[in-house]
Amino acid sequence: MHKAAAIACALLCFAGAASAQVQPTPPPEKKKPPATSKEPAKKGTATRPVRKPLPSGRLQVHPSSKATPIINRHDGVRVATRRITAATFLTPLSPEPPRYGLYSYILLGSPPESLNSTRWRRYHKTIAAFLSMPDFREVIPYVPPERINLTFLPVMCFVSELPKDATDLFNFTPARLERHRSEHLEAGGISPHDIAGPYSRSNPAATACVLVGSYNYARAAALLSLFGTPHTDGPYIISATQPLSKADALPIQYLYQDLSSVPPEMVVLWVEAFIRQAREPEFWKTNTEEQIILHIRDAIAEAGGQLPDFSSAIKSTLATVTPPR
């Protein structure tokens, strides 16, 4: 516990020091008349920003000057509307439906070594968090597609194995369940749940266990290849304003999260943070305060300590060192 407290204290000091380096915004300079030039502006000189390697366990955002928030009109006033996250499965060869506001993908880099591995537990917790999201069929009658953050889990299951509606059971094939049982036997019979089911969204532990072994790792690898650098761990979550299955490159504007170094017990917090970020009209703007809190929680969990509520201390620190705007 003392070790965990020491880590939290050190990271709080680091957060304060990092934030204290921020300089106050200087007053705006007076606008000067544009200089005249006889030479016309050259066309086609705009270049895309160079993407740097993405660090693990951090939320990355890639802004675009062309990004446009979702705007609704209420009583003559223009107001931004938040997106609603809804979940659906991406079966083999099936394309993403068009005209949704945001497309998010839960991507696993490679199959876990065994059911005993930390990677398997991290994958299991992530898929269980996915199963807790509202099914898109529950949302679509009330929310237009352009306001939905449609979140995909690529799987190898047939459409007939998936629930016919938001409340139905999974109908996994006997061959899939037998393979799942064999995986448990190879791991020494370890099972945090009844492998006989039932399999449904209301029983996420058992269902997620089957889906880790039925995940479409090949399709995830194809999507992760858009980064141009190896992504063999994970989970990774990426959001973009366009479908990515047929994309040749990542769009300029996207949101990315790497959970490879996050303790399995903390995965659900990162998934929730990602959902909150993706729902914002300007989803490319990060919440620095929330990221610091999550990183400190991760460090305490790795040290084996308890997780105190230190969010108020973080807010106080940021309020002290952040200059007024």
KOLTI-167391 format. One record per residue: residue in one letter; chain; y, z negated, x negated of N, C-alpha, C in turn; residue number from 1. Coordinates in steps of 0.2 Angstrom, whole numbers. Each point is the difference from the previous one (the first is absolute). Layout:
<recs>
a,A,Y,Z,X,Y,Z,X,Y,Z,X,NUM .
...
</recs>
This chain:
<recs>
m,A,-6,0,-4,6,0,4,6,0,-4,1 .
h,A,0,-4,-6,6,0,-5,1,7,-3,2 .
k,A,-6,3,-1,0,7,-3,4,5,5,3 .
a,A,-2,-1,6,2,5,5,8,-2,1,4 .
a,A,2,-6,0,7,-2,1,4,3,-6,5 .
a,A,-3,-1,-6,3,3,-6,2,7,0,6 .
i,A,-5,4,3,0,7,1,6,2,5,7 .
a,A,0,-4,5,5,2,5,7,-2,-2,8 .
c,A,0,-5,-4,7,-2,-3,2,5,-5,9 .
a,A,-4,2,-4,1,6,-5,2,6,3,10 .
l,A,-3,2,5,2,6,4,6,0,3,11 .
l,A,1,-6,3,7,-1,3,6,1,-4,12 .
c,A,-1,-3,-6,5,0,-6,1,8,-2,13 .
f,A,-6,3,0,0,7,-2,4,4,5,14 .
a,A,-2,-1,7,4,3,5,7,-1,0,15 .
g,A,2,-6,-1,7,-2,-1,4,3,-5,16 .
a,A,-4,0,-6,3,4,-6,1,7,1,17 .
a,A,-5,3,3,0,7,1,6,2,5,18 .
s,A,1,-4,5,5,2,5,7,-2,-3,19 .
a,A,0,-5,-5,6,-2,-2,3,5,-5,20 .
q,A,-4,5,-2,3,5,-4,4,6,4,21 .
v,A,-1,-1,6,4,5,4,7,-1,0,22 .
q,A,4,5,-2,7,0,-1,3,1,7,23 .
p,A,6,-3,1,4,1,7,2,8,0,24 .
t,A,0,2,6,2,7,1,7,1,-2,25 .
p,A,2,5,-4,7,1,-2,4,3,6,26 .
p,A,6,-1,1,4,3,5,-1,8,-1,27 .
p,A,0,3,6,0,7,0,6,4,-3,28 .
e,A,-2,5,-4,6,3,-4,3,5,5,29 .
k,A,7,1,-2,3,5,5,-2,7,-1,30 .
k,A,-1,3,5,-2,7,0,5,5,-3,31 .
k,A,-3,4,-5,4,5,-3,-1,7,3,32 .
p,A,5,4,0,-1,6,3,-5,4,-4,33 .
p,A,-4,4,3,-6,4,-3,3,5,-5,34 .
a,A,-3,0,-6,3,5,-5,-2,7,2,35 .
t,A,4,4,-1,-1,7,2,-4,3,-6,36 .
s,A,-4,5,1,-4,3,-5,-1,7,2,37 .
k,A,1,5,-4,-1,7,1,-7,2,1,38 .
e,A,-5,-4,-3,-7,2,0,-3,-3,7,39 .
p,A,-3,4,3,-3,-3,7,-6,-4,-2,40 .
a,A,-1,-5,4,-6,-5,-1,-7,4,0,41 .
k,A,-4,-2,-5,-6,3,-1,-5,-3,6,42 .
k,A,-4,5,3,-4,-2,5,-7,-1,-3,43 .
g,A,-4,-5,3,-7,-1,-2,0,-5,-6,44 .
t,A,5,-4,-1,0,-4,-6,-3,-7,2,45 .
a,A,-1,-2,6,-2,-6,2,-7,-1,-2,46 .
t,A,-2,-6,-2,-6,-1,-3,-3,-7,4,47 .
r,A,-7,0,0,-3,-6,3,1,-6,-5,48 .
p,A,0,-6,3,0,-6,-5,-7,0,-3,49 .
v,A,0,-2,-7,-6,-1,-3,-4,-6,2,50 .
r,A,-6,0,2,-3,-6,2,-4,-4,-6,51 .
k,A,2,-6,0,-3,-4,-6,-7,-3,3,52 .
p,A,-4,-2,-5,-6,-4,2,1,-5,5,53 .
l,A,-4,-1,5,1,-5,5,-3,-7,-2,54 .
p,A,4,-5,-1,-4,-7,-2,-4,-2,6,55 .
s,A,-5,-5,-2,-4,-2,5,3,-6,4,56 .
g,A,-2,-1,6,2,-6,4,8,1,2,57 .
r,A,3,6,0,7,0,2,1,5,5,58 .
l,A,5,-1,4,2,5,5,5,5,-3,59 .
q,A,-2,6,1,5,5,-3,3,5,5,60 .
v,A,6,1,0,3,5,4,4,5,-3,61 .
h,A,-1,6,3,3,6,-3,5,3,5,62 .
p,A,7,-1,-1,5,2,5,1,7,-1,63 .
s,A,3,3,5,2,6,1,7,1,3,64 .
s,A,5,4,-2,6,0,3,0,3,7,65 .
k,A,-6,3,1,0,4,6,-4,-4,6,66 .
a,A,-1,-7,-2,-4,-4,4,4,-2,6,67 .
t,A,-2,1,6,4,-1,6,-4,-6,5,68 .
p,A,4,-5,1,-3,-6,4,-2,3,7,69 .
i,A,-4,-3,4,-1,1,7,5,-3,4,70 .
i,A,4,4,4,6,-2,3,-1,1,8,71 .
n,A,1,-5,3,0,0,8,7,-2,2,72 .
r,A,2,2,6,6,-1,3,-1,-5,6,73 .
h,A,4,-6,0,-1,-5,5,7,-2,2,74 .
d,A,2,1,6,7,-2,2,5,4,-4,75 .
g,A,-1,6,-2,5,4,-4,1,-2,-7,76 .
v,A,-5,-5,-2,1,-2,-7,-7,3,-4,77 .
r,A,1,2,-6,-6,3,-3,-3,-6,-4,78 .
v,A,-6,-1,1,-4,-6,-3,-6,3,-3,79 .
a,A,-2,-3,-6,-7,2,-3,-6,-4,4,80 .
t,A,-5,4,0,-6,-2,3,-6,-1,-5,81 .
r,A,-3,-6,1,-5,-1,-5,-7,3,2,82 .
r,A,-4,2,-5,-6,3,2,-6,-5,2,83 .
i,A,-5,2,3,-5,-4,2,-6,2,-4,84 .
t,A,-4,-4,-3,-6,1,-4,-6,1,4,85 .
a,A,-4,5,0,-6,1,4,-5,3,-5,86 .
a,A,-6,-2,2,-6,1,-5,-5,6,3,87 .
t,A,-2,4,-4,-5,5,2,-5,2,-6,88 .
f,A,-5,3,2,-5,1,-6,1,8,-1,89 .
l,A,-1,1,-7,0,7,-2,-7,2,-2,90 .
t,A,-3,4,5,-7,2,-1,-1,6,-5,91 .
p,A,-6,2,-2,0,5,-5,2,7,3,92 .
l,A,5,3,-4,2,7,2,5,0,6,93 .
s,A,2,-6,3,4,0,5,7,0,-3,94 .
p,A,5,4,3,7,-1,-2,4,-5,3,95 .
e,A,6,-2,-3,4,-5,4,4,4,6,96 .
p,A,1,-4,5,4,3,6,7,1,-2,97 .
p,A,3,5,2,7,1,-2,5,-4,4,98 .
r,A,7,0,-2,5,-2,3,1,-8,0,99 .
y,A,-4,-4,-4,1,-7,0,6,-2,-5,100 .
g,A,3,-5,1,6,-2,-4,-2,-2,-7,101 .
l,A,-6,-3,-1,-2,-2,-7,-8,0,0,102 .
y,A,-2,2,-6,-7,1,-1,-2,-5,-6,103 .
s,A,-4,-5,1,-2,-4,-5,-8,0,-1,104 .
y,A,-2,-1,-6,-7,1,-2,-2,-6,-4,105 .
i,A,-6,-3,2,-3,-6,-4,-5,4,-4,106 .
l,A,1,0,-7,-4,3,-5,-4,-4,-5,107 .
l,A,-6,0,0,-4,-3,-5,-2,4,-6,108 .
g,A,1,-2,-6,-1,5,-6,-7,2,-1,109 .
s,A,-4,-5,0,-7,2,-1,-5,-6,3,110 .
p,A,-6,2,1,-5,-5,3,0,-7,-4,111 .
p,A,0,-5,3,-1,-7,-4,-7,0,-3,112 .
e,A,0,-4,-6,-6,-1,-3,-6,-3,4,113 .
s,A,2,-5,4,-5,-3,4,4,-5,5,114 .
l,A,-4,-2,5,3,-5,5,2,-6,-3,115 .
n,A,-2,-2,-7,2,-6,-3,7,1,-4,116 .
s,A,2,6,0,6,1,-4,7,-1,3,117 .
t,A,5,-2,-4,7,-1,2,2,6,4,118 .
r,A,-1,6,-3,2,6,3,-3,1,7,119 .
w,A,-6,-2,1,-3,1,7,4,-5,5,120 .
r,A,1,-6,-2,3,-5,4,7,3,2,121 .
r,A,4,3,-5,6,2,1,0,6,5,122 .
y,A,-5,4,-1,0,6,5,-2,-3,7,123 .
h,A,-4,-5,0,-3,-2,7,6,-4,3,124 .
k,A,4,-3,-3,6,-4,3,5,6,2,125 .
t,A,1,5,-3,5,5,2,-2,4,6,126 .
i,A,-7,2,0,-2,3,6,0,-5,6,127 .
a,A,-2,-6,-1,1,-5,6,7,0,2,128 .
a,A,5,0,-4,7,0,2,2,6,4,129 .
f,A,-3,6,-2,1,6,3,-3,0,7,130 .
l,A,-6,-3,1,-3,-1,7,4,-5,4,131 .
s,A,4,-4,-2,5,-4,4,6,3,2,132 .
m,A,1,6,-2,6,4,2,-1,3,7,133 .
p,A,5,1,4,-1,3,7,-3,7,-1,134 .
d,A,-5,2,4,-3,6,1,5,5,2,135 .
f,A,1,6,-3,5,5,2,0,2,8,136 .
r,A,-6,-1,3,-1,2,7,3,-5,4,137 .
e,A,1,-6,-2,3,-6,3,8,1,0,138 .
v,A,2,3,-5,7,1,-1,3,6,3,139 .
i,A,-3,6,-1,2,6,2,3,1,7,140 .
p,A,-3,-4,5,3,1,7,7,-3,0,141 .
y,A,2,-4,-4,6,-3,0,6,2,-5,142 .
v,A,-3,2,-5,5,2,-6,-1,7,-2,143 .
p,A,5,4,0,0,7,-2,-3,1,-8,144 .
p,A,-3,5,-1,-3,1,-7,5,-1,-6,145 .
e,A,6,3,1,5,-1,-5,2,-7,-2,146 .
r,A,-2,-5,4,2,-7,-1,-7,-4,-2,147 .
i,A,-5,4,-2,-6,-3,-2,-2,1,-7,148 .
n,A,-2,-6,-4,-2,1,-6,-8,0,0,149 .
l,A,-2,6,0,-8,1,1,-3,-1,-6,150 .
t,A,-5,-5,0,-3,-3,-6,-7,2,0,151 .
f,A,-2,4,-6,-7,3,0,-5,-4,-4,152 .
l,A,-6,-1,2,-5,-2,-5,-6,6,0,153 .
p,A,0,3,-6,-5,6,-1,-7,-3,0,154 .
v,A,-5,2,4,-6,-2,1,-5,6,0,155 .
m,A,-7,-2,-1,-5,5,0,-3,0,7,156 .
c,A,2,-4,4,-4,0,7,2,6,4,157 .
f,A,-5,1,5,1,5,4,4,-2,6,158 .
v,A,3,4,4,5,-2,5,-4,-4,5,159 .
s,A,-6,2,1,-5,-3,5,-1,-8,-2,160 .
e,A,1,-1,-6,-1,-7,-2,6,-5,1,161 .
l,A,6,3,1,6,-4,1,1,-2,7,162 .
p,A,4,-5,1,1,-2,7,3,6,4,163 .
k,A,-2,0,6,3,6,5,6,-2,2,164 .
d,A,2,-7,1,6,-2,2,2,-6,-5,165 .
a,A,6,-3,2,2,-6,-5,-4,-6,1,166 .
t,A,-4,-1,5,-4,-6,2,-7,1,-1,167 .
d,A,-2,6,-2,-8,2,0,-3,-3,-7,168 .
l,A,-6,0,0,-4,-2,-6,-1,7,-5,169 .
f,A,-1,-2,-6,-2,6,-5,-8,1,2,170 .
n,A,-1,6,-1,-7,2,1,-3,3,-6,171 .
f,A,-1,-4,-6,-2,2,-6,-8,3,1,172 .
t,A,-1,5,-4,-7,3,0,-5,-5,-3,173 .
p,A,-6,0,2,-5,-4,-3,-1,1,-8,174 .
a,A,1,6,-2,0,1,-7,5,-3,-4,175 .
r,A,6,0,3,6,-4,-3,-1,-7,0,176 .
l,A,-3,-3,5,-1,-7,0,-5,-2,-4,177 .
e,A,-5,4,-1,-6,-1,-5,3,0,-7,178 .
r,A,4,5,-2,3,0,-6,4,-6,-1,179 .
h,A,4,-2,5,4,-6,-1,-4,-7,-1,180 .
r,A,-6,0,3,-5,-6,-1,-2,0,-7,181 .
s,A,-2,6,-2,-2,1,-7,5,-3,-5,182 .
e,A,6,2,1,5,-2,-5,1,-8,0,183 .
h,A,-1,-3,6,0,-7,0,-6,-3,-4,184 .
l,A,-6,3,1,-6,-2,-4,1,1,-7,185 .
e,A,3,5,-2,1,1,-8,4,-5,-2,186 .
a,A,5,-2,4,5,-5,-3,-3,-7,1,187 .
g,A,-6,-1,1,-4,-7,1,1,-3,7,188 .
g,A,1,5,5,0,-3,6,6,-3,2,189 .
i,A,5,1,-4,7,-3,2,3,3,6,190 .
s,A,2,-4,5,3,3,6,5,-5,3,191 .
p,A,6,1,0,5,-5,3,0,1,8,192 .
h,A,-5,4,3,0,1,7,-7,2,2,193 .
d,A,-1,1,6,-6,2,3,0,8,-1,194 .
i,A,-5,3,-4,0,7,-1,-2,4,6,195 .
a,A,-3,-4,5,-2,3,6,5,2,5,196 .
g,A,7,-2,-2,5,1,4,2,-6,5,197 .
p,A,3,2,6,3,6,2,5,3,-4,198 .
y,A,1,6,0,5,4,-4,6,2,4,199 .
s,A,6,-3,-1,6,1,4,6,-2,-3,200 .
r,A,6,2,2,6,-2,-3,1,-8,1,201 .
s,A,-3,-3,5,0,-7,1,-5,-4,-4,202 .
n,A,-4,4,-4,-4,-3,-5,1,3,-7,203 .
p,A,6,-1,-3,2,4,-5,-4,-1,-7,204 .
a,A,-3,-6,-1,-3,-1,-6,-7,4,0,205 .
a,A,-4,0,5,-6,4,0,2,7,0,206 .
t,A,5,2,4,1,8,0,3,2,-6,207 .
a,A,4,-4,-3,3,2,-7,-5,1,-5,208 .
c,A,-5,-4,0,-6,0,-5,-3,7,0,209 .
v,A,-2,2,6,-3,7,1,5,5,-2,210 .
l,A,6,0,1,5,5,-1,1,0,-8,211 .
v,A,0,-5,-4,0,1,-7,-5,4,-3,212 .
g,A,-6,0,3,-5,4,-2,0,7,3,213 .
s,A,4,1,5,0,6,4,7,4,-1,214 .
y,A,4,-3,-5,6,3,-2,0,7,-3,215 .
n,A,5,4,1,0,7,-3,3,0,-6,216 .
y,A,-3,-2,-6,3,-1,-6,2,7,-3,217 .
a,A,-3,5,2,1,7,-2,7,2,2,218 .
r,A,1,-1,7,7,2,3,5,-4,-3,219 .
a,A,-1,-7,-1,5,-4,-3,2,2,-7,220 .
a,A,-5,2,-4,1,3,-7,4,6,1,221 .
a,A,-1,4,4,4,6,1,8,-1,2,222 .
l,A,1,-5,4,7,-2,2,3,-4,-6,223 .
l,A,-4,-4,-4,3,-3,-6,1,4,-6,224 .
s,A,-3,6,0,1,5,-5,7,3,0,225 .
l,A,4,-1,6,7,2,1,4,-4,-5,226 .
f,A,-2,-6,-2,4,-4,-5,0,3,-7,227 .
g,A,-5,4,-2,0,3,-7,-3,-5,-5,228 .
t,A,-1,-6,2,-2,-5,-5,-7,-4,3,229 .
p,A,-4,-2,-4,-6,-3,3,1,-6,4,230 .
h,A,-3,0,6,0,-6,5,-7,-1,2,231 .
t,A,-3,-4,-4,-8,-1,2,-1,-7,2,232 .
d,A,5,-4,1,-1,-7,3,2,-1,7,233 .
g,A,5,-3,1,3,-1,7,-2,-7,3,234 .
p,A,2,0,6,2,5,5,8,2,-2,235 .
y,A,1,6,2,7,3,0,2,2,7,236 .
i,A,6,-1,2,3,2,6,6,5,-1,237 .
i,A,0,5,3,6,5,-1,2,2,7,238 .
s,A,6,1,1,3,2,6,5,6,-2,239 .
a,A,0,5,5,5,6,-1,1,2,7,240 .
t,A,6,4,0,2,3,7,-4,6,2,241 .
q,A,-5,2,-4,-4,6,1,-7,-1,-1,242 .
p,A,-5,3,3,-7,0,-2,-1,2,-7,243 .
l,A,-5,-4,-3,-1,1,-8,-7,4,-1,244 .
s,A,-4,1,5,-6,3,-1,0,7,-3,245 .
k,A,5,4,2,1,7,-2,6,1,-5,246 .
a,A,3,-6,-2,5,0,-5,-2,2,-7,247 .
d,A,5,4,-3,-2,2,-7,3,-5,-5,248 .
a,A,5,-4,2,3,-5,-4,3,-5,5,249 .
l,A,2,-6,-3,3,-5,4,7,2,2,250 .
p,A,2,-2,6,7,1,2,5,-4,-5,251 .
i,A,6,2,0,5,-4,-3,1,-7,3,252 .
q,A,-1,-1,6,1,-6,4,-7,-3,2,253 .
y,A,-2,-5,-3,-6,-4,2,0,-7,-2,254 .
l,A,-5,-4,3,0,-7,-1,-7,-1,-3,255 .
y,A,-1,-4,-5,-6,-1,-4,-2,-7,-1,256 .
q,A,-6,-3,1,-2,-6,-2,-6,-1,-4,257 .
d,A,-1,-3,-5,-6,-1,-4,-2,-7,0,258 .
l,A,-6,-1,3,-3,-7,1,-5,-1,-5,259 .
s,A,-1,3,-5,-5,0,-5,-1,-7,-3,260 .
s,A,6,-3,-1,0,-7,-3,1,-6,4,261 .
v,A,1,2,7,1,-6,5,-7,-4,1,262 .
p,A,0,-6,0,-6,-4,2,-2,2,7,263 .
p,A,-6,0,1,-3,2,7,3,-4,5,264 .
e,A,1,-6,-1,3,-5,5,7,2,2,265 .
m,A,3,3,-4,7,2,1,2,7,3,266 .
v,A,-6,4,0,1,7,2,3,1,7,267 .
v,A,-2,-5,5,3,1,6,8,-1,0,268 .
l,A,2,-4,-4,8,-1,0,3,6,-3,269 .
w,A,-3,4,-5,3,6,-2,0,5,5,270 .
v,A,-6,1,4,0,5,5,5,-2,5,271 .
e,A,1,-6,2,5,-2,5,7,2,-3,272 .
a,A,1,-1,-6,7,2,-3,1,7,0,273 .
f,A,-6,4,-1,1,7,0,2,3,7,274 .
i,A,-4,-3,5,2,2,7,7,-1,2,275 .
r,A,2,-6,-2,7,-2,1,5,5,-3,276 .
q,A,-2,2,-6,5,5,-4,-1,7,3,277 .
a,A,-6,2,2,0,7,3,3,0,7,278 .
r,A,1,-5,4,3,0,6,7,1,0,279 .
e,A,3,-1,-6,8,1,0,2,7,0,280 .
p,A,5,1,4,3,7,0,1,3,-7,281 .
e,A,3,-4,-5,1,1,-7,-6,-3,-4,282 .
f,A,-6,3,1,-6,-4,-3,0,0,-7,283 .
w,A,5,4,-3,-1,1,-8,4,-6,-3,284 .
k,A,4,-4,4,3,-6,-3,-4,-6,0,285 .
t,A,-1,-3,-6,-5,-6,0,4,-6,1,286 .
n,A,-5,-5,2,3,-7,1,-2,-4,-6,287 .
t,A,5,-1,-5,-1,-3,-6,-3,-7,0,288 .
e,A,3,-4,5,-1,-7,1,-8,0,2,289 .
e,A,-2,4,5,-7,-1,2,-5,2,-6,290 .
q,A,2,5,-4,-4,2,-6,-1,-6,-5,291 .
i,A,5,-4,-1,0,-5,-5,-5,-6,3,292 .
i,A,1,-1,6,-4,-5,4,-8,2,-1,293 .
l,A,-1,6,1,-7,2,0,-3,0,-7,294 .
h,A,4,2,-5,-2,-1,-7,-2,-7,-2,295 .
i,A,5,-5,2,-1,-7,-2,-7,-2,4,296 .
r,A,-1,2,6,-6,-2,4,-6,2,-4,297 .
d,A,0,6,-2,-5,3,-4,-2,-4,-6,298 .
a,A,5,-2,-4,-1,-3,-6,-3,-7,1,299 .
i,A,3,-4,5,-3,-6,2,-7,0,2,300 .
a,A,-2,6,4,-7,1,2,-5,1,-6,301 .
e,A,3,4,-4,-4,1,-6,-1,-6,-4,302 .
a,A,4,-5,0,0,-6,-4,-5,-5,4,303 .
g,A,-2,2,6,-4,-5,4,4,-5,3,304 .
g,A,6,0,1,4,-5,3,1,1,8,305 .
q,A,3,-4,3,2,1,7,6,4,1,306 .
l,A,1,2,6,6,5,1,6,-4,4,307 .
p,A,4,-3,-4,6,-4,4,4,5,3,308 .
d,A,4,-2,5,5,4,3,7,0,-4,309 .
f,A,1,4,-5,6,0,-4,4,6,1,310 .
s,A,0,3,6,4,5,2,8,-2,0,311 .
s,A,1,-6,3,7,-2,0,3,-1,-7,312 .
a,A,-4,-2,-5,2,-1,-7,2,7,-2,313 .
i,A,-4,5,1,2,7,-2,6,2,3,314 .
k,A,1,-1,6,6,2,4,6,-3,-3,315 .
s,A,-1,-7,-2,6,-3,-3,2,2,-7,316 .
t,A,-5,2,-4,1,3,-6,3,6,0,317 .
l,A,-2,5,4,3,6,1,7,0,3,318 .
a,A,1,-5,4,7,-1,3,5,-2,-6,319 .
t,A,-3,-4,-4,4,-3,-6,2,6,-5,320 .
v,A,-5,4,-2,1,4,-5,3,7,2,321 .
t,A,-1,2,6,2,7,2,7,0,2,322 .
p,A,4,5,-4,7,0,2,1,3,7,323 .
p,A,6,-2,3,1,2,7,2,8,-1,324 .
r,A,-2,3,6,2,7,0,6,1,4,325 .
</recs>
